[in-house]
Amino acid sequence: MEEENNKKSKKVAIIISVIVVLLLIAGGVTWYIISNLDQNTPDEVLNAYISYLNNKDYEGMYTLLSESTNSRVDKDTYIARNKNIYEGIEAANIAISDLAVNIDKKNSSYTVTYTMSFDTLAGELSYPFTMTFDRQDDNKYYINWYSNLIFPDLEESYKVRVYSTTGSRGDILDRNGEVLATTNEDGVREYPYGEIAAHLVGYIRGISAEELQAHKGEGYTESSTIGKTGLELAFEDRLRGKNGTGIYIVDANENTLKTIAETDVEDGEDIRTTIDIELQKEIFNEFDGDNGLSVAMNPKTGEVLAMVSTPSFDSNSFITGFTDEEWNTLSSDENTPMFTRYESTWAPGSSFKPVTGAIGLTTNSFTADENFGTSGTSWQNNSSWGDYKVTTLTTYSGAANLRNALIYSDNIYFAKAAIKIGSDTLSKQLLNIGFDKSLDFPIGMSSSQFGENNEFSSEVQLADSGYGQGQVLVNPLHMASIYSAFVNDGNMIKPYIEYGEETEYAVENAFTEEAAEEIRDDMIQVVENSNGTGHEAQIRGVTIAGKTGTAELKASKEEEGEELGWFNAIVISDEANEQLLTINMIENVENRRGSHYLLPKVKNIIEGYLE
């Protein structure tokens, strides 16, 4: 019995011993795991360091330094040195590659080799580095930092210097070499024609944070200027000078020891435009005091000769600066002088009728001589229109054919014409001639539109669109391109503004040659016929094809509303120096004779150009 009890005691002792051993092993494992929870690795520390650096968190970088480093370099000195150098060279996009970790526990040696690359104001740089670490009492790795971790050749007493030589911004010139924008001897941008060409030429200002990000890697710095509007913006890439920049290391006596990187200075390119500043001035003087726009173009070549938006502002003020009062006055002006009107789209009114006519003839929807029948001064197609009727201002005794409809600007004729063309065909043809498309032009223009999402939602909307109402919206420069087809055998010229570009068509065969010729001849009668709505613009000895238009901006015909007045004119001539097509609009012409308010102004412009 005693022997049996001894066996049991030994068995219990063994079990207890095993349990103790297991507990000790488990405890050891647990201690090992716990003791290593906060343990990092050298490559993790390096990656954290680079992350802090990219975020310009120099205090965060300092927390990763070893005690031996702290004893050599105080926090303020470390932060100032890194901040001044990295931000002085505008380091960005810092990345590491080719990373290799070497841990020699026997000799307590912990190193990481890597390649660091980064962008600077003098270009991209890339260097191999070796970083050493101390493993401290908390079982973590900390960086032994020296200045040569910024640049391999940078010693503690050395400094990094940056120099920059500014490249001059190019001039903007008109077709005859007249200066539209230049930089004086003091490096200040100047605009000799001020408000006359403000919207067209634009202005430069300091680059914004958003622009700096958008132009990342293109050599811009926080102190750069950039084209904000007009030609300054359109040709920014070529106008701007590129600074010559150098980064170098100097010793304590400012002696240059090593050039790290440098780029050559480049002056910006001069841009010669197709603009005729004398015509620009003539148009501005005629439109000054009104809210309006004018685009002038050579219809045979596509050269844009003038682009005017009124009221205007002085571009020079954006260079010299505004007082608070001046800025508040400019920005709160109800006439919106900073709004570039020719970049937008507008209801064209009757100035759109030649387009409807040309589409109708091109698609064989009707003939030029076809008599649509008289309908008085109001008409509706059927009773489904309810109370709505198309109205026109005057009646005439002749046939309701295309020529008379243009001469008398007959809304009812063109409402009928749109219905004859049909919604599908009209939609297709408008899209073919550039509606809902961006113009291929350096200055951004809003796209012409029609209907609801470029579809006609009803027969009434289709009818109204035929005479430029409904929801038709046209960009003036696009309208100029369309009108050019009437003197180019049905081909729409492509507008351009840089002198010397090749002439090309934006849309070939936009209309048939016969349709274009018919519309051109009919528009001549709009001016030459004594009953024509554009007769006041007639100039003795000059053949002008023109079309007036008054667009009503109101919800219904019964209410009072703003009216836009249009007069578009083409000088018909075989002489190269007499080619002129001009699209003109003035707002608020109600109670000012509607579109007739423009006729003497456009007449003066044409006479001045042909002198």
C-alpha positions as CSV (number, residue, x, y, z in Angstrom):
1,M,0.0,0.0,0.0
2,E,2.8,2.4,0.9
3,E,4.5,1.5,-2.4
4,E,1.4,2.3,-4.3
5,N,1.1,5.7,-2.6
6,N,4.7,6.5,-3.4
7,K,4.0,5.7,-7.1
8,K,1.1,8.0,-7.0
9,S,3.1,10.8,-5.3
10,K,5.9,10.4,-8.0
11,K,3.3,10.6,-10.7
12,V,1.7,13.7,-9.3
13,A,5.2,15.3,-8.9
14,I,5.9,14.5,-12.5
15,I,2.7,16.0,-13.6
16,I,3.3,19.1,-11.5
17,S,6.8,19.4,-12.9
18,V,5.5,19.2,-16.5
19,I,2.9,21.8,-15.7
20,V,5.5,24.1,-14.2
21,V,7.8,23.6,-17.2
22,L,4.9,24.4,-19.6
23,L,4.0,27.4,-17.6
24,L,7.6,28.6,-17.7
25,I,7.7,28.0,-21.5
26,A,4.4,29.8,-22.0
27,G,5.5,32.6,-19.8
28,G,8.8,32.9,-21.7
29,V,7.0,33.0,-25.0
30,T,4.5,35.6,-23.7
31,W,7.4,37.7,-22.3
32,Y,9.1,37.4,-25.7
33,I,6.0,38.5,-27.6
34,I,5.3,41.3,-25.2
35,S,8.9,42.5,-25.2
36,N,8.9,42.6,-29.0
37,L,5.5,44.3,-29.6
38,D,7.1,47.7,-29.8
39,Q,10.1,46.6,-31.6
40,N,10.6,48.2,-35.0
41,T,13.1,47.4,-37.8
42,P,15.6,49.7,-39.4
43,D,13.8,49.8,-42.8
44,E,10.5,50.7,-41.0
45,V,12.3,53.5,-39.2
46,L,13.7,54.7,-42.6
47,N,10.3,54.6,-44.3
48,A,8.8,56.6,-41.4
49,Y,11.6,59.1,-41.7
50,I,10.9,59.6,-45.4
51,S,7.2,59.9,-44.8
52,Y,7.8,62.7,-42.2
53,L,10.1,64.4,-44.7
54,N,7.6,64.3,-47.5
55,N,5.1,65.9,-45.1
56,K,7.6,68.5,-43.9
57,D,7.2,67.2,-40.4
58,Y,10.7,67.9,-39.1
59,E,9.7,67.4,-35.5
60,G,8.5,64.0,-36.4
61,M,11.9,63.3,-38.1
62,Y,13.7,64.4,-34.9
63,T,11.8,61.8,-32.8
64,L,13.5,59.1,-34.8
65,L,17.1,60.2,-34.0
66,S,19.4,58.3,-31.7
67,E,20.5,59.6,-28.2
68,S,24.0,60.0,-29.6
69,T,22.7,62.3,-32.3
70,N,20.7,64.3,-29.8
71,S,23.9,64.8,-27.8
72,R,25.5,66.3,-30.9
73,V,22.6,68.3,-32.5
74,D,19.9,70.0,-30.6
75,K,16.3,69.9,-31.8
76,D,16.1,73.5,-33.0
77,T,19.3,73.3,-35.0
78,Y,18.3,70.0,-36.6
79,I,14.9,71.3,-37.6
80,A,16.2,74.6,-39.0
81,R,18.9,72.8,-41.1
82,N,16.6,70.3,-42.6
83,K,13.8,72.8,-43.2
84,N,16.0,75.4,-44.8
85,I,17.7,73.0,-47.1
86,Y,14.8,70.8,-48.2
87,E,12.4,73.7,-48.6
88,G,15.1,75.9,-50.1
89,I,15.6,73.5,-53.0
90,E,11.9,72.8,-53.1
91,A,12.4,69.1,-52.6
92,A,9.3,67.0,-53.4
93,N,8.2,63.5,-54.3
94,I,10.9,62.0,-52.1
95,A,11.2,58.3,-52.6
96,I,13.6,55.5,-51.7
97,S,14.6,52.4,-53.7
98,D,17.2,49.7,-53.7
99,L,16.9,49.3,-50.0
100,A,19.1,46.7,-48.2
101,V,19.2,46.0,-44.4
102,N,22.3,44.7,-42.7
103,I,22.0,43.7,-39.0
104,D,25.1,42.4,-37.3
105,K,24.0,41.7,-33.7
106,K,27.3,40.3,-32.6
107,N,29.0,43.7,-33.3
108,S,25.9,45.7,-32.7
109,S,26.0,47.1,-36.2
110,Y,22.7,48.1,-37.9
111,T,22.8,49.7,-41.3
112,V,20.5,50.3,-44.3
113,T,21.7,51.2,-47.7
114,Y,19.3,52.8,-50.1
115,T,18.9,55.2,-53.0
116,M,16.9,58.4,-52.5
117,S,15.4,60.4,-55.4
118,F,13.5,63.6,-55.3
119,D,12.4,66.6,-57.4
120,T,14.0,70.0,-56.9
121,L,13.7,73.4,-58.6
122,A,16.8,72.4,-60.6
123,G,15.5,69.0,-61.7
124,E,15.4,65.5,-60.3
125,L,18.2,64.3,-58.1
126,S,19.2,60.8,-57.0
127,Y,21.9,59.6,-54.6
128,P,23.0,56.4,-52.7
129,F,23.0,56.7,-48.9
130,T,24.0,54.6,-45.9
131,M,22.1,55.1,-42.7
132,T,23.3,53.6,-39.4
133,F,21.2,52.9,-36.4
134,D,21.5,52.5,-32.6
135,R,19.3,49.9,-30.8
136,Q,18.5,51.6,-27.5
137,D,17.1,50.4,-24.2
138,D,13.5,50.3,-25.4
139,N,14.6,47.7,-27.9
140,K,13.9,50.1,-30.8
141,Y,16.1,51.3,-33.6
142,Y,17.1,55.0,-33.9
143,I,18.9,56.9,-36.6
144,N,22.4,58.1,-36.3
145,W,22.0,61.4,-38.2
146,Y,24.6,63.4,-40.0
147,S,24.3,66.2,-42.6
148,N,25.5,63.8,-45.3
149,L,22.1,62.1,-45.1
150,I,20.8,65.2,-46.9
151,F,23.6,65.2,-49.5
152,P,26.5,62.8,-49.5
153,D,29.1,65.6,-49.7
154,L,27.4,67.8,-47.1
155,E,29.5,68.1,-44.0
156,E,28.4,69.7,-40.7
157,S,30.1,73.0,-41.4
158,Y,29.0,73.2,-45.0
159,K,25.9,75.0,-46.3
160,V,23.6,74.6,-49.3
161,R,23.0,77.6,-51.5
162,V,20.5,78.2,-54.3
163,Y,20.7,80.8,-57.0
164,S,18.0,81.7,-59.6
165,T,18.2,83.8,-62.7
166,T,14.8,84.8,-64.0
167,G,13.9,84.1,-67.6
168,S,12.0,86.9,-69.3
169,R,8.4,86.4,-70.3
170,G,7.8,86.7,-74.0
171,D,5.8,89.6,-75.6
172,I,2.4,89.3,-77.2
173,L,2.2,91.1,-80.5
174,D,-0.5,92.0,-82.9
175,R,-0.2,91.0,-86.6
176,N,1.8,94.2,-87.4
177,G,4.2,93.8,-84.5
178,E,2.4,96.2,-82.1
179,V,3.0,95.2,-78.5
180,L,-0.1,94.0,-76.7
181,A,1.8,92.7,-73.6
182,T,5.5,93.2,-72.6
183,T,7.8,93.2,-69.6
184,N,9.7,96.5,-68.8
185,E,13.3,96.9,-67.5
186,D,12.0,96.5,-63.9
187,G,10.6,93.1,-64.7
188,V,7.0,94.3,-64.5
189,R,4.4,93.1,-67.0
190,E,2.7,95.9,-68.9
191,Y,-0.4,96.0,-71.1
192,P,-0.1,99.1,-73.4
193,Y,-3.8,99.0,-74.6
194,G,-5.3,98.5,-71.1
195,E,-9.1,98.0,-71.2
196,I,-9.2,98.0,-75.0
197,A,-7.7,94.5,-75.1
198,A,-8.0,93.4,-71.5
199,H,-10.3,90.3,-72.0
200,L,-8.3,89.3,-75.1
201,V,-4.8,89.6,-73.8
202,G,-5.6,88.7,-70.2
203,Y,-3.2,89.1,-67.4
204,I,-0.7,87.3,-65.1
205,R,-0.7,86.9,-61.4
206,G,1.0,84.9,-58.7
207,I,0.5,81.2,-59.0
208,S,-2.1,79.6,-56.7
209,A,-1.6,76.4,-54.6
210,E,-4.1,74.6,-57.0
211,E,-2.2,75.8,-60.1
212,L,1.1,74.8,-58.5
213,Q,-0.2,71.3,-58.0
214,A,-1.7,71.1,-61.5
215,H,1.6,72.2,-63.0
216,K,3.7,69.9,-60.8
217,G,7.1,69.1,-62.3
218,E,7.0,72.0,-64.9
219,G,9.4,74.3,-63.1
220,Y,6.9,76.5,-61.3
221,T,7.7,77.6,-57.8
222,E,5.6,79.3,-55.1
223,S,6.9,82.6,-56.2
224,S,6.1,82.1,-59.9
225,T,3.6,84.1,-61.9
226,I,1.2,82.5,-64.4
227,G,-1.2,83.5,-67.1
228,K,-4.7,83.7,-65.7
229,T,-6.9,84.7,-68.6
230,G,-6.9,85.4,-72.3
231,L,-3.8,85.0,-74.4
232,E,-1.6,85.1,-71.3
233,L,-3.3,81.8,-70.3
234,A,-3.7,80.4,-73.8
235,F,0.1,80.6,-74.6
236,E,1.4,80.3,-71.0
237,D,3.7,77.3,-71.9
238,R,5.5,79.3,-74.6
239,L,5.3,82.8,-73.1
240,R,6.8,82.0,-69.7
241,G,10.5,82.2,-69.2
242,K,12.2,79.3,-67.5
243,N,14.5,80.3,-64.6
244,G,18.1,79.3,-64.6
245,T,18.6,77.6,-61.2
246,G,21.6,76.2,-59.4
247,I,22.0,74.2,-56.2
248,Y,25.5,74.1,-54.7
249,I,27.5,73.4,-51.5
250,V,29.7,76.0,-50.0
251,D,32.1,75.9,-47.0
252,A,32.0,78.2,-44.0
253,N,33.6,81.0,-46.0
254,E,31.0,80.7,-48.8
255,N,33.5,79.1,-51.2
256,T,31.7,76.9,-53.7
257,L,32.8,73.3,-53.2
258,K,30.4,71.4,-55.4
259,T,27.6,72.1,-57.8
260,I,24.7,69.7,-57.1
261,A,22.4,70.6,-60.0
262,E,21.8,73.5,-62.4
263,T,19.5,74.4,-65.3
264,D,20.0,77.1,-67.9
265,V,17.8,80.2,-68.0
266,E,15.4,80.3,-71.0
267,D,13.5,83.4,-72.1
268,G,9.9,83.0,-73.1
269,E,8.8,83.1,-76.7
270,D,7.2,86.1,-78.3
271,I,3.8,85.3,-79.7
272,R,2.6,87.1,-82.8
273,T,-1.1,87.0,-83.2
274,T,-3.5,87.7,-86.0
275,I,-5.1,90.5,-84.1
276,D,-5.3,94.0,-85.7
277,I,-5.1,96.3,-82.7
278,E,-6.4,99.2,-84.8
279,L,-9.6,97.3,-85.6
280,Q,-9.8,96.2,-82.0
281,K,-9.6,99.8,-80.9
282,E,-12.2,100.9,-83.4
283,I,-14.7,98.2,-82.2
284,F,-14.0,99.0,-78.6
285,N,-14.7,102.7,-79.1
286,E,-18.0,101.9,-80.8
287,F,-19.1,99.5,-78.1
288,D,-17.7,101.3,-75.1
289,G,-20.6,102.2,-72.8
290,D,-22.7,99.2,-73.7
291,N,-22.7,95.6,-72.5
292,G,-21.7,93.8,-75.7
293,L,-19.3,91.8,-77.7
294,S,-17.8,91.7,-81.2
295,V,-15.7,89.1,-83.0
296,A,-14.0,90.0,-86.3
297,M,-12.4,87.5,-88.6
298,N,-11.1,87.1,-92.1
299,P,-13.7,84.7,-93.5
300,K,-11.3,83.4,-96.2
301,T,-8.4,82.6,-94.0
302,G,-9.9,82.2,-90.5
303,E,-7.6,84.8,-89.0
304,V,-9.2,86.4,-85.9
305,L,-8.8,90.1,-86.3
306,A,-10.4,91.4,-83.1
307,M,-12.3,90.1,-80.0
308,V,-14.0,92.7,-77.9
309,S,-16.0,92.4,-74.7
310,T,-17.5,95.5,-73.0
311,P,-17.5,96.9,-70.4
312,S,-13.9,96.2,-69.7
313,F,-11.2,96.7,-67.1
314,D,-7.5,97.7,-67.1
315,S,-5.3,94.6,-67.1
316,N,-2.5,96.7,-65.6
317,S,-4.4,97.0,-62.4
318,F,-3.8,93.3,-61.8
319,I,-0.1,93.9,-61.9
320,T,0.1,97.2,-59.9
321,G,-2.6,96.1,-57.5
322,F,-6.0,97.2,-56.4
323,T,-7.1,99.2,-53.4
324,D,-9.9,97.5,-51.5
325,E,-12.3,100.1,-52.8
326,E,-11.2,99.6,-56.4
327,W,-11.6,95.9,-56.2
328,N,-15.0,96.1,-54.6
329,T,-16.1,98.5,-57.2
330,L,-14.9,96.2,-60.1
331,S,-16.1,92.9,-58.6
332,S,-19.5,94.2,-57.6
333,D,-20.3,96.1,-60.8
334,E,-23.7,94.8,-62.1
335,N,-22.5,95.2,-65.7
336,T,-19.8,92.5,-65.0
337,P,-16.8,94.1,-66.6
338,M,-14.6,91.1,-65.9
339,F,-17.0,88.7,-67.7
340,T,-15.7,87.8,-71.2
341,R,-18.8,87.9,-73.2
342,Y,-17.5,86.4,-76.4
343,E,-16.5,83.2,-74.6
344,S,-20.1,82.5,-73.6
345,T,-23.2,81.4,-75.6
346,W,-26.2,83.6,-76.3
347,A,-29.6,83.4,-77.8
348,P,-29.0,84.5,-81.5
349,G,-32.5,85.5,-82.4
350,S,-33.0,86.3,-86.1
351,S,-29.2,86.2,-86.8
352,F,-29.7,82.4,-86.8
353,K,-32.1,82.4,-89.7
354,P,-29.4,82.1,-92.4
355,V,-28.3,78.9,-90.7
356,T,-31.8,77.5,-90.8
357,G,-32.2,78.5,-94.4
358,A,-28.9,77.0,-95.4
359,I,-29.7,73.7,-93.7
360,G,-33.1,73.6,-95.3
361,L,-31.6,74.0,-98.8
362,T,-28.8,71.6,-98.1
363,T,-31.2,68.8,-97.0
364,N,-33.7,69.6,-99.8
365,S,-36.4,70.2,-97.3
366,F,-37.6,73.1,-99.4
367,T,-36.3,75.3,-102.3
368,A,-35.3,78.9,-102.2
369,D,-38.3,79.9,-104.4
370,E,-40.9,77.9,-102.5
371,N,-43.7,80.0,-101.3
372,F,-44.7,79.1,-97.7
373,G,-47.8,81.2,-97.9
374,T,-48.8,84.4,-96.0
375,S,-49.9,84.0,-92.4
376,G,-50.1,87.6,-91.2
377,T,-48.2,88.5,-88.1
378,S,-49.1,85.5,-86.0
379,W,-49.3,81.8,-86.8
380,Q,-49.6,78.3,-85.2
381,N,-49.2,75.0,-87.0
382,N,-52.2,73.3,-85.4
383,S,-54.5,73.4,-82.4
384,S,-52.1,71.2,-80.4
385,W,-50.1,74.4,-79.8
386,G,-52.9,75.7,-77.5
387,D,-52.7,79.4,-77.2
388,Y,-49.1,79.7,-78.4
389,K,-48.4,81.4,-81.7
390,V,-45.3,82.5,-83.5
391,T,-45.4,86.2,-84.1
392,T,-43.5,88.4,-86.6
393,L,-43.2,92.2,-86.8
394,T,-44.2,93.0,-90.3
395,T,-46.1,91.7,-93.3
396,Y,-45.0,92.1,-96.9
397,S,-46.7,91.8,-100.3
398,G,-44.2,89.5,-102.0
399,A,-44.0,85.7,-101.9
400,A,-43.1,84.1,-98.6
401,N,-39.9,82.7,-100.1
402,L,-36.4,82.5,-98.6
403,R,-35.1,85.8,-99.9
404,N,-38.1,87.8,-98.7
405,A,-38.1,86.0,-95.4
406,L,-34.5,87.1,-94.8
407,I,-35.0,90.6,-96.1
408,Y,-38.0,91.2,-93.8
409,S,-36.8,88.8,-91.1
410,D,-40.0,86.8,-91.1
411,N,-40.2,84.6,-87.9
412,I,-43.2,82.7,-89.2
413,Y,-41.3,81.6,-92.4
414,F,-38.4,80.2,-90.4
415,A,-40.7,78.5,-87.9
416,K,-42.3,76.7,-90.8
417,A,-38.9,76.0,-92.3
418,A,-37.8,74.3,-89.1
419,I,-40.9,72.1,-89.2
420,K,-40.3,71.2,-92.8
421,I,-36.7,70.3,-92.0
422,G,-37.9,68.1,-89.1
423,S,-36.4,67.7,-85.6
424,D,-34.2,64.7,-86.5
425,T,-32.7,66.3,-89.6
426,L,-32.2,69.7,-88.0
427,S,-30.6,68.1,-84.9
428,K,-28.3,66.1,-87.0
429,Q,-27.2,69.0,-89.2
430,L,-26.6,71.3,-86.2
431,L,-24.4,68.7,-84.6
432,N,-22.6,68.3,-87.9
433,I,-21.7,72.1,-88.0
434,G,-20.3,72.1,-84.5
435,F,-23.0,72.4,-82.0
436,D,-22.2,70.6,-78.7
437,K,-18.5,70.5,-79.7
438,S,-15.6,72.4,-78.3
439,L,-14.0,74.9,-80.7
440,D,-10.4,74.0,-81.6
441,F,-9.1,77.4,-80.4
442,P,-6.5,78.4,-77.8
443,I,-8.9,80.5,-75.8
444,G,-11.6,78.3,-74.3
445,M,-15.1,79.0,-75.7
446,S,-18.5,77.6,-74.5
447,S,-20.0,75.1,-76.9
448,S,-23.1,76.1,-78.9
449,Q,-26.3,74.2,-77.8
450,F,-29.9,73.7,-78.8
451,G,-33.0,72.2,-77.4
452,E,-32.9,70.1,-74.3
453,N,-29.7,68.1,-74.4
454,N,-29.5,68.9,-78.1
455,E,-32.9,67.4,-78.9
456,F,-36.2,69.2,-79.6
457,S,-38.8,68.3,-77.0
458,S,-41.8,69.6,-78.9
459,E,-42.9,71.0,-82.2
460,V,-43.2,74.4,-80.7
461,Q,-39.6,74.3,-79.5
462,L,-38.6,73.1,-83.0
463,A,-40.5,76.0,-84.6
464,D,-39.0,78.6,-82.3
465,S,-35.5,77.3,-82.9
466,G,-35.9,78.0,-86.6
467,Y,-35.7,81.7,-85.9
468,G,-33.1,81.5,-83.2
469,Q,-35.3,81.4,-80.1
470,G,-36.4,78.3,-78.3
471,Q,-33.3,77.1,-76.5
472,V,-30.8,77.8,-79.2
473,L,-27.5,79.2,-77.7
474,V,-24.6,80.1,-80.0
475,N,-21.0,81.1,-79.2
476,P,-20.0,84.2,-81.3
477,L,-16.8,82.7,-82.6
478,H,-18.6,79.6,-83.6
479,M,-21.2,81.7,-85.4
480,A,-18.4,83.5,-87.3
481,S,-17.2,80.1,-88.5
482,I,-20.7,79.1,-89.6
483,Y,-21.2,82.4,-91.4
484,S,-17.8,82.0,-93.2
485,A,-19.4,79.0,-95.1
486,F,-21.6,81.5,-97.0
487,V,-18.5,82.9,-98.8
488,N,-16.5,79.6,-98.9
489,D,-18.7,77.4,-101.1
490,G,-20.4,75.9,-98.0
491,N,-17.2,75.1,-96.1
492,M,-16.8,76.5,-92.5
493,I,-13.4,78.1,-91.9
494,K,-11.5,77.2,-88.8
495,P,-10.7,80.3,-86.7
496,Y,-7.1,80.8,-85.5
497,I,-5.3,83.5,-83.6
498,E,-1.6,82.8,-84.0
499,Y,-0.1,84.5,-87.0
500,G,1.2,82.2,-89.7
501,E,-1.0,79.2,-89.1
502,E,-2.2,77.4,-92.1
503,T,-5.8,78.0,-93.3
504,E,-8.0,75.0,-92.9
505,Y,-11.7,74.2,-92.7
506,A,-13.4,73.4,-89.5
507,V,-16.3,71.6,-91.3
508,E,-16.1,70.8,-95.0
509,N,-19.4,70.8,-96.9
510,A,-21.3,72.2,-94.0
511,F,-23.8,73.4,-96.6
512,T,-24.0,72.7,-100.4
513,E,-22.3,75.3,-102.6
514,E,-25.7,76.3,-104.0
515,A,-27.2,76.8,-100.6
516,A,-24.3,78.9,-99.4
517,E,-24.4,81.1,-102.5
518,E,-28.2,81.6,-102.1
519,I,-27.9,82.6,-98.5
520,R,-25.0,85.0,-99.3
521,D,-27.0,86.7,-102.1
522,D,-30.1,86.9,-99.9
523,M,-28.1,88.5,-97.0
524,I,-26.7,91.1,-99.5
525,Q,-30.3,92.1,-100.1
526,V,-30.9,92.4,-96.4
527,V,-28.5,95.4,-96.6
528,E,-29.0,96.6,-100.1
529,N,-32.8,96.3,-100.4
530,S,-34.5,99.4,-99.1
531,N,-36.9,97.2,-97.1
532,G,-34.1,95.1,-95.6
533,T,-33.7,95.1,-91.9
534,G,-30.0,95.9,-92.3
535,H,-30.3,98.6,-94.9
536,E,-29.0,101.3,-92.5
537,A,-25.6,99.7,-92.6
538,Q,-25.3,100.1,-96.4
539,I,-22.0,101.7,-97.5
540,R,-21.7,103.2,-101.0
541,G,-19.3,101.2,-103.1
542,V,-19.1,98.3,-100.6
543,T,-21.0,95.0,-100.8
544,I,-22.1,93.8,-97.5
545,A,-24.0,90.6,-96.6
546,G,-25.7,91.0,-93.3
547,K,-28.3,89.8,-90.9
548,T,-30.0,91.5,-88.0
549,G,-31.4,89.7,-85.0
550,T,-33.3,90.5,-81.8
551,A,-33.4,87.8,-79.2
552,E,-36.0,88.0,-76.5
553,L,-34.9,86.8,-73.1
554,K,-38.2,86.2,-71.3
555,A,-40.4,83.3,-70.3
556,S,-43.4,84.3,-72.4
557,K,-44.3,86.7,-75.2
558,E,-46.7,88.6,-72.9
559,E,-44.1,89.8,-70.4
560,E,-41.5,92.5,-70.7
561,G,-37.9,91.3,-70.9
562,E,-34.4,91.9,-71.9
563,E,-33.5,91.9,-75.6
564,L,-30.2,91.1,-77.2
565,G,-29.5,93.0,-80.4
566,W,-27.4,91.3,-83.2
567,F,-26.0,92.4,-86.5
568,N,-23.6,90.1,-88.3
569,A,-22.0,91.3,-91.5
570,I,-19.6,90.0,-94.2
571,V,-17.7,92.3,-96.6
572,I,-18.0,90.7,-100.0
573,S,-14.8,91.4,-101.9
574,D,-12.2,89.8,-104.0
575,E,-9.5,91.9,-102.4
576,A,-7.4,90.1,-99.8
577,N,-7.1,93.2,-97.6
578,E,-10.8,93.8,-97.5
579,Q,-11.9,90.5,-96.1
580,L,-13.9,91.0,-93.0
581,L,-16.7,89.1,-91.2
582,T,-17.9,90.5,-87.9
583,I,-20.4,89.1,-85.3
584,N,-21.8,91.7,-83.0
585,M,-24.2,91.7,-80.1
586,I,-25.3,94.3,-77.5
587,E,-27.5,93.6,-74.5
588,N,-30.5,95.5,-73.3
589,V,-31.5,97.0,-76.7
590,E,-35.2,97.0,-75.8
591,N,-36.5,100.6,-76.2
592,R,-33.3,101.4,-78.2
593,R,-34.6,100.2,-81.6
594,G,-33.6,96.6,-81.0
595,S,-31.0,95.3,-83.4
596,H,-31.1,98.6,-85.4
597,Y,-29.1,100.1,-82.5
598,L,-26.1,98.2,-83.8
599,L,-26.3,99.1,-87.4
600,P,-24.5,102.5,-87.4
601,K,-21.9,101.1,-85.0
602,V,-21.1,98.2,-87.3
603,K,-21.2,100.5,-90.4
604,N,-18.6,102.7,-88.7
605,I,-16.4,99.7,-87.9
606,I,-16.5,98.5,-91.5
607,E,-15.8,101.9,-93.0
608,G,-12.8,102.4,-90.6
609,Y,-11.4,99.0,-91.5
610,L,-11.6,99.6,-95.3
611,E,-10.1,103.1,-95.2
